[in-house]
Amino acid sequence: MEPEPDLVRASCYVLEFSVSPGGARQGDLRGALTVDRLRAGFEDRYDVEHLAYLVLWYGAILHLWTVRAGELVAGTDLHPLLRTGDPGLDRAAAALLAGGRRGELRDLFNRVHRDIDETMTALRVFAHVLELHPDPAAALAAIDAGGLPTPPGSGGTFELDWAAVAAAAPPLGEPLLRPGETTAVTWSDELAPPYGSYLRHVDGVHLGLLDIEGGDEEFDEE
């Protein structure tokens, strides 16, 4: 086995898209020097349904970390920056994510998704049900009594507002992480990643993809 590369203390962004082990497994960390590079890698790897399924069904971590000279200086939850292109679906998704993994809204979404395979279709039905019955308990009762309604419209997207992501990203500062290097990532108690974060399970990050669950790595050359 080749020895681990020496760690440096450099600056980069890290985009985490991960799900703690359970029904689904994903532990992706992508290092880059620009939000544009993060976007290119993200959109190349994940399609709309994959993103929606892990975020809306499993509550995946979707976070932008800013590492400056090896120190974690900022963390930005990207869930509020997800967009569907439909204001009604945006409101429904935001309400579901704000409610966490338990509660009446989660029960309602789970009930809808139980009968609908595609997450984006389930979100559209979920949003329509809430328009008809704003009280989740009443909505569940209506579904049990009459089944799922057919919502207007179809399709839809689920993507990050990358302009907003760029606006939320703090400047990096020198020294910038270089291709082939691996930077250590340390943090204070105030900025510690949540316990479900895969950033806690690596020695460092490089420019490119680190797929912790799959055991794969990709290295950017610029």
SEVEX-649680 format. One record per residue (C-alpha): residue number from 1; chain; z, y, x; residue in one letter. Coordinates in Angstrom, 1 decimal. Each point is the difference from the previous one (the first is absolute). Layout:
# residues N
+-----+--------+--------+--------+--------+---------+
! num ! cadena !      z !      y !      x ! residuo !
+-----+--------+--------+--------+--------+---------+
! NUM !      A !      Z !      Y !      X !       A !
...
+-----+--------+--------+--------+--------+---------+
This chain:
# residues 222
+-----+--------+--------+--------+--------+---------+
! num ! cadena !      z !      y !      x ! residuo !
+-----+--------+--------+--------+--------+---------+
!   1 !      A !    0.0 !    0.0 !    0.0 !       M !
!   2 !      A !   -0.9 !    3.4 !    1.3 !       E !
!   3 !      A !    2.9 !    2.4 !    0.6 !       P !
!   4 !      A !    0.5 !    2.8 !   -2.5 !       E !
!   5 !      A !   -1.6 !    3.3 !    1.1 !       P !
!   6 !      A !    2.3 !    2.7 !    1.3 !       D !
!   7 !      A !    1.1 !    2.3 !   -2.7 !       L !
!   8 !      A !   -0.6 !    3.7 !    0.3 !       V !
!   9 !      A !    1.5 !    2.8 !   -2.1 !       R !
!  10 !      A !   -3.0 !    1.7 !   -1.6 !       A !
!  11 !      A !   -1.1 !    1.6 !   -3.3 !       S !
!  12 !      A !   -2.0 !   -1.4 !   -2.9 !       C !
!  13 !      A !   -0.1 !   -0.5 !   -3.7 !       Y !
!  14 !      A !    0.8 !   -3.4 !   -1.5 !       V !
!  15 !      A !   -1.2 !   -1.0 !   -3.5 !       L !
!  16 !      A !    2.1 !   -2.8 !   -1.4 !       E !
!  17 !      A !   -1.2 !   -2.1 !   -2.9 !       F !
!  18 !      A !    2.3 !   -2.9 !   -0.4 !       S !
!  19 !      A !    1.8 !   -2.4 !   -2.4 !       V !
!  20 !      A !    3.2 !   -1.7 !    0.9 !       S !
!  21 !      A !   -0.3 !   -3.8 !    0.1 !       P !
!  22 !      A !    0.1 !   -1.5 !   -3.5 !       G !
!  23 !      A !   -2.8 !   -0.6 !   -2.5 !       G !
!  24 !      A !   -2.3 !    1.9 !    2.3 !       A !
!  25 !      A !    0.0 !    0.6 !    3.7 !       R !
!  26 !      A !   -1.5 !    3.0 !    1.8 !       Q !
!  27 !      A !    1.2 !    1.8 !    3.0 !       G !
!  28 !      A !   -2.6 !    2.5 !    1.2 !       D !
!  29 !      A !    0.6 !    2.8 !    2.4 !       L !
!  30 !      A !   -2.9 !    2.2 !    1.2 !       R !
!  31 !      A !    0.4 !    2.5 !    2.8 !       G !
!  32 !      A !   -2.4 !    2.9 !    0.4 !       A !
!  33 !      A !   -0.1 !    3.6 !    1.3 !       L !
!  34 !      A !   -1.6 !    1.5 !   -3.2 !       T !
!  35 !      A !    0.2 !   -0.5 !   -3.7 !       V !
!  36 !      A !   -3.8 !   -0.5 !   -0.1 !       D !
!  37 !      A !    0.3 !   -3.0 !    2.3 !       R !
!  38 !      A !    2.8 !   -1.4 !   -2.2 !       L !
!  39 !      A !   -2.2 !    0.5 !   -3.0 !       R !
!  40 !      A !   -3.0 !   -1.8 !    1.5 !       A !
!  41 !      A !    2.1 !   -3.0 !    0.9 !       G !
!  42 !      A !    1.8 !   -0.1 !   -3.3 !       F !
!  43 !      A !   -3.1 !    0.2 !   -2.2 !       E !
!  44 !      A !   -1.8 !   -2.6 !    2.1 !       D !
!  45 !      A !    2.9 !   -2.5 !   -0.4 !       R !
!  46 !      A !    1.2 !    0.4 !   -3.6 !       Y !
!  47 !      A !   -2.0 !    0.2 !   -3.3 !       D !
!  48 !      A !    1.2 !    1.7 !   -3.2 !       V !
!  49 !      A !    1.4 !   -3.2 !   -1.6 !       E !
!  50 !      A !    1.9 !   -1.1 !    3.1 !       H !
!  51 !      A !    1.6 !    3.4 !    0.4 !       L !
!  52 !      A !    0.9 !    0.2 !   -3.7 !       A !
!  53 !      A !    1.3 !   -3.5 !   -0.2 !       Y !
!  54 !      A !    2.4 !    0.3 !    2.9 !       L !
!  55 !      A !    1.2 !    3.5 !   -0.8 !       V !
!  56 !      A !    0.4 !   -0.3 !   -3.8 !       L !
!  57 !      A !    0.9 !   -3.7 !   -0.3 !       W !
!  58 !      A !    2.0 !   -0.5 !    3.2 !       Y !
!  59 !      A !    1.2 !    3.5 !    0.8 !       G !
!  60 !      A !   -1.6 !    0.0 !    3.4 !       A !
!  61 !      A !    1.2 !    2.4 !    2.7 !       I !
!  62 !      A !   -2.8 !    2.6 !    0.5 !       L !
!  63 !      A !    1.3 !    2.5 !    2.6 !       H !
!  64 !      A !   -1.2 !    2.4 !    2.7 !       L !
!  65 !      A !    2.2 !    0.0 !    3.0 !       W !
!  66 !      A !   -0.2 !    2.7 !    2.7 !       T !
!  67 !      A !    1.0 !   -1.0 !    3.5 !       V !
!  68 !      A !    0.4 !    2.8 !    2.6 !       R !
!  69 !      A !    0.6 !   -1.1 !    3.6 !       A !
!  70 !      A !    1.3 !   -3.4 !   -1.2 !       G !
!  71 !      A !    2.4 !    1.5 !   -2.5 !       E !
!  72 !      A !   -0.5 !   -0.3 !   -3.8 !       L !
!  73 !      A !    0.1 !    3.6 !   -1.2 !       V !
!  74 !      A !   -1.3 !   -0.3 !   -3.6 !       A !
!  75 !      A !   -0.7 !   -2.5 !   -2.7 !       G !
!  76 !      A !   -2.1 !    0.8 !   -3.1 !       T !
!  77 !      A !   -0.1 !   -2.2 !   -3.1 !       D !
!  78 !      A !   -3.6 !   -0.1 !   -1.0 !       L !
!  79 !      A !    0.4 !   -1.4 !   -3.5 !       H !
!  80 !      A !    0.0 !    3.5 !   -1.6 !       P !
!  81 !      A !   -3.4 !    0.6 !    1.7 !       L !
!  82 !      A !   -1.8 !   -3.0 !   -1.7 !       L !
!  83 !      A !   -2.7 !    1.0 !   -2.5 !       R !
!  84 !      A !   -2.0 !   -1.8 !   -2.6 !       T !
!  85 !      A !   -2.4 !    2.7 !   -1.0 !       G !
!  86 !      A !    1.5 !    0.0 !   -3.5 !       D !
!  87 !      A !    3.0 !    2.3 !   -0.7 !       P !
!  88 !      A !    1.4 !   -2.4 !   -2.6 !       G !
!  89 !      A !   -0.1 !   -2.9 !    2.4 !       L !
!  90 !      A !    1.5 !    2.2 !    2.7 !       D !
!  91 !      A !    3.0 !    0.8 !   -2.3 !       R !
!  92 !      A !    0.4 !   -3.7 !   -0.9 !       A !
!  93 !      A !   -0.1 !   -1.1 !    3.6 !       A !
!  94 !      A !    2.4 !    2.7 !    1.1 !       A !
!  95 !      A !    2.5 !   -0.8 !   -2.8 !       A !
!  96 !      A !   -0.2 !   -3.7 !    0.9 !       L !
!  97 !      A !    0.6 !    0.5 !    3.7 !       L !
!  98 !      A !    2.8 !    2.5 !   -0.6 !       A !
!  99 !      A !    1.8 !   -2.6 !   -2.1 !       G !
! 100 !      A !    0.2 !   -2.4 !    2.9 !       G !
! 101 !      A !    0.1 !   -3.8 !   -0.4 !       R !
! 102 !      A !    2.2 !   -0.2 !   -3.1 !       R !
! 103 !      A !    0.2 !    1.7 !   -3.3 !       G !
! 104 !      A !   -1.8 !    0.2 !   -3.3 !       E !
! 105 !      A !   -3.2 !    1.5 !    1.4 !       L !
! 106 !      A !   -0.2 !   -2.8 !    2.6 !       R !
! 107 !      A !    0.6 !   -2.6 !   -2.8 !       D !
! 108 !      A !   -2.8 !    1.5 !   -2.0 !       L !
! 109 !      A !   -2.4 !    0.0 !    2.9 !       F !
! 110 !      A !    0.9 !   -3.5 !    0.9 !       N !
! 111 !      A !   -0.6 !   -1.1 !   -3.6 !       R !
! 112 !      A !   -3.4 !    1.6 !   -0.1 !       V !
! 113 !      A !   -1.0 !   -1.4 !    3.4 !       H !
! 114 !      A !    1.1 !   -3.5 !   -1.1 !       R !
! 115 !      A !   -3.1 !   -0.1 !   -2.3 !       D !
! 116 !      A !   -2.4 !    2.0 !    2.2 !       I !
! 117 !      A !   -1.0 !   -1.2 !    3.5 !       D !
! 118 !      A !   -1.4 !    3.2 !    1.5 !       E !
! 119 !      A !    2.7 !    2.5 !    0.9 !       T !
! 120 !      A !   -2.2 !    3.1 !   -0.7 !       M !
! 121 !      A !   -0.9 !   -1.3 !   -3.5 !       T !
! 122 !      A !    3.7 !   -0.7 !   -0.6 !       A !
! 123 !      A !    0.9 !    3.6 !    1.1 !       L !
! 124 !      A !   -2.6 !    1.3 !   -2.5 !       R !
! 125 !      A !    1.5 !   -2.1 !   -2.8 !       V !
! 126 !      A !    3.5 !    1.0 !    1.0 !       F !
! 127 !      A !   -0.9 !    3.7 !   -0.1 !       A !
! 128 !      A !   -1.6 !   -0.4 !   -3.4 !       H !
! 129 !      A !    3.0 !   -1.9 !   -1.4 !       V !
! 130 !      A !    2.3 !    2.9 !    1.2 !       L !
! 131 !      A !   -2.2 !    2.5 !   -1.7 !       E !
! 132 !      A !    0.3 !   -1.9 !   -3.3 !       L !
! 133 !      A !    3.7 !   -0.8 !    0.5 !       H !
! 134 !      A !    1.8 !    2.3 !    2.5 !       P !
! 135 !      A !    3.2 !   -2.0 !   -0.4 !       D !
! 136 !      A !   -0.4 !   -3.2 !    2.2 !       P !
! 137 !      A !    2.2 !   -2.1 !   -2.2 !       A !
! 138 !      A !   -2.1 !    0.9 !   -3.1 !       A !
! 139 !      A !   -3.2 !   -0.7 !    2.1 !       A !
! 140 !      A !    1.3 !   -3.5 !    0.9 !       L !
! 141 !      A !    0.8 !   -0.6 !   -3.7 !       A !
! 142 !      A !   -3.5 !    1.1 !   -1.0 !       A !
! 143 !      A !   -1.6 !   -2.3 !    2.5 !       I !
! 144 !      A !    2.0 !   -2.9 !   -1.1 !       D !
! 145 !      A !   -0.9 !    0.7 !   -3.6 !       A !
! 146 !      A !   -3.7 !    0.8 !    0.3 !       G !
! 147 !      A !   -1.1 !   -0.8 !    3.6 !       G !
! 148 !      A !   -1.5 !    2.3 !    2.5 !       L !
! 149 !      A !   -2.1 !    3.0 !   -1.1 !       P !
! 150 !      A !   -3.5 !    0.7 !    1.4 !       T !
! 151 !      A !    0.1 !    3.3 !    2.0 !       P !
! 152 !      A !   -2.8 !    2.5 !    0.1 !       P !
! 153 !      A !   -2.1 !    0.1 !    3.2 !       G !
! 154 !      A !   -0.2 !   -2.6 !    2.8 !       S !
! 155 !      A !    0.0 !   -0.3 !    3.7 !       G !
! 156 !      A !    1.8 !    2.6 !    2.1 !       G !
! 157 !      A !    0.9 !    0.4 !    3.6 !       T !
! 158 !      A !    3.3 !   -0.1 !    1.9 !       F !
! 159 !      A !    0.0 !    1.9 !    3.3 !       E !
! 160 !      A !    1.9 !    2.3 !    2.1 !       L !
! 161 !      A !   -0.6 !    3.8 !   -0.2 !       D !
! 162 !      A !   -0.8 !    0.2 !    3.7 !       W !
! 163 !      A !   -0.1 !    3.8 !    0.1 !       A !
! 164 !      A !    3.6 !    0.0 !   -1.3 !       A !
! 165 !      A !    0.9 !   -2.7 !    2.6 !       V !
! 166 !      A !   -1.4 !    2.2 !    2.8 !       A !
! 167 !      A !    1.9 !    3.1 !   -1.4 !       A !
! 168 !      A !    3.2 !   -2.0 !    0.1 !       A !
! 169 !      A !   -0.4 !   -1.3 !    3.5 !       A !
! 170 !      A !    2.0 !    1.9 !    2.6 !       P !
! 171 !      A !   -1.7 !    0.9 !    3.3 !       P !
! 172 !      A !    0.4 !   -2.7 !    2.7 !       L !
! 173 !      A !    0.4 !    1.9 !    3.3 !       G !
! 174 !      A !   -0.4 !   -1.4 !    3.5 !       E !
! 175 !      A !   -0.1 !   -2.5 !    1.5 !       P !
! 176 !      A !   -2.5 !   -1.7 !   -2.3 !       L !
! 177 !      A !   -0.2 !   -3.7 !   -0.1 !       L !
! 178 !      A !   -3.0 !   -1.3 !    1.9 !       R !
! 179 !      A !   -2.2 !   -3.0 !   -0.7 !       P !
! 180 !      A !    1.5 !   -3.1 !    1.5 !       G !
! 181 !      A !    3.6 !    1.4 !    0.1 !       E !
! 182 !      A !    2.9 !   -1.1 !   -2.2 !       T !
! 183 !      A !    2.6 !    2.6 !   -0.9 !       T !
! 184 !      A !    3.6 !   -0.7 !   -0.7 !       A !
! 185 !      A !    1.2 !    1.2 !   -3.4 !       V !
! 186 !      A !    3.7 !    1.0 !   -0.3 !       T !
! 187 !      A !    1.8 !    2.0 !   -2.7 !       W !
! 188 !      A !    3.2 !    1.6 !   -1.0 !       S !
! 189 !      A !    2.1 !   -1.2 !   -2.9 !       D !
! 190 !      A !   -1.3 !    2.8 !   -2.2 !       E !
! 191 !      A !   -3.6 !   -1.0 !    0.5 !       L !
! 192 !      A !    0.4 !   -3.8 !    0.1 !       A !
! 193 !      A !   -2.7 !   -2.0 !   -1.8 !       P !
! 194 !      A !    1.2 !   -1.8 !   -3.1 !       P !
! 195 !      A !    1.1 !   -3.6 !    0.6 !       Y !
! 196 !      A !   -3.2 !   -1.4 !   -1.5 !       G !
! 197 !      A !   -2.1 !    1.9 !    2.5 !       S !
! 198 !      A !   -1.9 !   -2.1 !    2.6 !       Y !
! 199 !      A !    0.4 !    2.9 !    2.4 !       L !
! 200 !      A !    3.5 !   -1.5 !    0.6 !       R !
! 201 !      A !   -1.6 !   -3.3 !    1.2 !       H !
! 202 !      A !   -2.2 !    1.2 !    2.9 !       V !
! 203 !      A !    0.7 !    1.1 !    3.5 !       D !
! 204 !      A !   -2.7 !    2.7 !   -0.2 !       G !
! 205 !      A !   -3.3 !    1.0 !   -1.4 !       V !
! 206 !      A !   -3.5 !    0.6 !    1.4 !       H !
! 207 !      A !   -3.2 !    1.7 !   -1.2 !       L !
! 208 !      A !   -1.5 !   -2.4 !   -2.5 !       G !
! 209 !      A !    1.3 !   -2.6 !   -2.4 !       L !
! 210 !      A !    3.1 !   -2.2 !    0.4 !       L !
! 211 !      A !    0.0 !   -2.6 !   -2.7 !       D !
! 212 !      A !    3.5 !   -1.5 !    0.4 !       I !
! 213 !      A !   -0.3 !   -2.6 !   -2.7 !       E !
! 214 !      A !   -3.4 !   -1.1 !    0.9 !       G !
! 215 !      A !    0.6 !    0.1 !    3.8 !       G !
! 216 !      A !   -3.2 !    2.1 !    0.6 !       D !
! 217 !      A !   -0.5 !    3.1 !    2.0 !       E !
! 218 !      A !   -2.9 !    2.5 !    0.3 !       E !
! 219 !      A !   -0.2 !    2.5 !    2.8 !       F !
! 220 !      A !   -1.7 !    3.3 !   -0.4 !       D !
! 221 !      A !   -1.9 !    1.2 !    3.0 !       E !
! 222 !      A !    0.1 !    3.7 !   -0.8 !       E !
+-----+--------+--------+--------+--------+---------+
